[in-house]
Amino acid sequence: MNHDNSRNLFDLARKYIPGGVNSPVRAFKSVGGDPLFFKAGEGAWLTDSDDNRYIDYVGAWGPLILGHRNEKVIAALTEQLEKGLGYGASTEGEVEIAQKICELVPSIEQVRLVTSGTEATMSAIRLARGFTKRDKVVKFEGCYHGHVDGLLVKAGSGALTLGEPDSLGVPKAYTKLTHVLSYNDIDGVKEFFAEHGDEIACIIVEPVAGNMNFVAPVPGFLETLREVCSKHGAVLIFDEVMTGFRVGLGGAQGVYGVTPDLTTLGKVIGGGLPVGAFGGRKDIMQHIAPSGAVYQAGTLSGSPLAVAAGLAMLNSISEPGFYDKLGSQAEKLVTGLKERAAAANVPFTTNQLGGMFGLFFSGESQVSHFEQVMACNAEHFRTFFHAMLDNGVYLAPSSFEAGFISAAHGDTEIATTLDAAERAFAAIAT
Ligand SMILES: *Cc1c(COP(=O)(O)O)cnc(C)c1O
């Protein structure tokens, strides 16, 4: 496979863009080699700058749940383009999408639109602090909540990929207010809250962790978070920027039946354009300006284009049977991968929920803790990643990222992927 154009673009990019990329994980640091540059996407497929085609399991990191260039999303965008790009004032569409979000996620009684997931979590934390008049925040190791100063402590994903869990430039004083506990450690949460519960403004958690590969909550974990927050007057924030409308129509909270006080959203709700949102209990949301004294604002918030794309997306995924189909395709994929790994004698397991999955080069039968994720065979992943790429399958270029499937991934794409995987597992075995 020829990658000359990508290589040349990367050389040029490094001259003008730090590290040649606009977000660290894109740089292929954890898999080695040069990153690819893409020029088009259609359905389940991506085309790179050298005209190579790949089946895409990144989906723009989650938003493209309908695949690239979905016709309803494109039609909604085209219609809005005729009417203008933005007015810096209120529009009918933003009311419509707010109503739709509140209908689909019952714990959200009111919602505020922002422009990224980072803004959503940053604002939700400020709101929780303003509401409780407390300063301390609890997060979990390996959970990523955007590049908010106070949350860049033991954050997953890009930070793990770089091997730098913390960032320079974040004052110690900021992160002193952030307590980090172990994901899925129920006793750890109970013990911490017994001692410090009354000082805690909020817990922020990915209800299914998608930034340390893909790890589901163990039974009782989310329930315990709900319990300690209610008991100690802390706000429970589910960061569903990734899982919202991804693992199911009602998000992870719908799947597990645990109700947070606030929810942050992003990725899918923008249909591929930059959007985030945070929402929840009305008595808490009322503290946001202009109705309350917690300040939050955004020049491009509720961008009509992003709202149009998001609405078209939400309407499509609300159709009956959408998630059954998506989930069954994802299941076919991970089951097929496990069979091929077993045939090649490569220690390997998977997690999957709705349209998300995780691949683990691990001998464990079940991966549900951060330490297990970190113990996976990185060398095997690197070999697998590059072999898949050479065979026309684009996976996330890091073993700490979740995989995403779209409604455009049909049986043909799954079969082609599994054929590629057979060769990739063979490459590891030799
Ligand atoms: C992607 C992500 C964010 C950050 O969203 P951006 O739009 O990249 O700022 C926050 N939380 C979670 C769980 C995410 O997956």
PDBQT file of the ligand as one rigid body, heavy atoms in Angstrom, charges set to zero:
ROOT
HETATM    1  C1  LIG A 501     -14.243  12.864  23.794  1.00  0.00    +0.000 C 
HETATM    2  C2  LIG A 501     -14.606  12.966  25.229  1.00  0.00    +0.000 A 
HETATM    3  C3  LIG A 501     -14.605  14.195  25.923  1.00  0.00    +0.000 A 
HETATM    4  C4  LIG A 501     -14.077  15.450  25.301  1.00  0.00    +0.000 C 
HETATM    5  O1  LIG A 501     -14.813  15.881  24.219  1.00  0.00    +0.000 OA
HETATM    6  P1  LIG A 501     -14.122  16.908  23.166  1.00  0.00    +0.000 P 
HETATM    7  O2  LIG A 501     -15.228  17.213  22.221  1.00  0.00    +0.000 OA
HETATM    8  O3  LIG A 501     -12.967  16.180  22.579  1.00  0.00    +0.000 OA
HETATM    9  O4  LIG A 501     -13.697  18.082  23.948  1.00  0.00    +0.000 OA
HETATM   10  C5  LIG A 501     -15.066  14.217  27.214  1.00  0.00    +0.000 A 
HETATM   11  N1  LIG A 501     -15.506  13.102  27.826  1.00  0.00    +0.000 NA
HETATM   12  C6  LIG A 501     -15.512  11.906  27.203  1.00  0.00    +0.000 A 
HETATM   13  C7  LIG A 501     -16.035  10.716  27.913  1.00  0.00    +0.000 C 
HETATM   14  C8  LIG A 501     -15.052  11.802  25.900  1.00  0.00    +0.000 A 
HETATM   15  O5  LIG A 501     -15.022  10.595  25.306  1.00  0.00    +0.000 OA
ENDROOT
TORSDOF 0
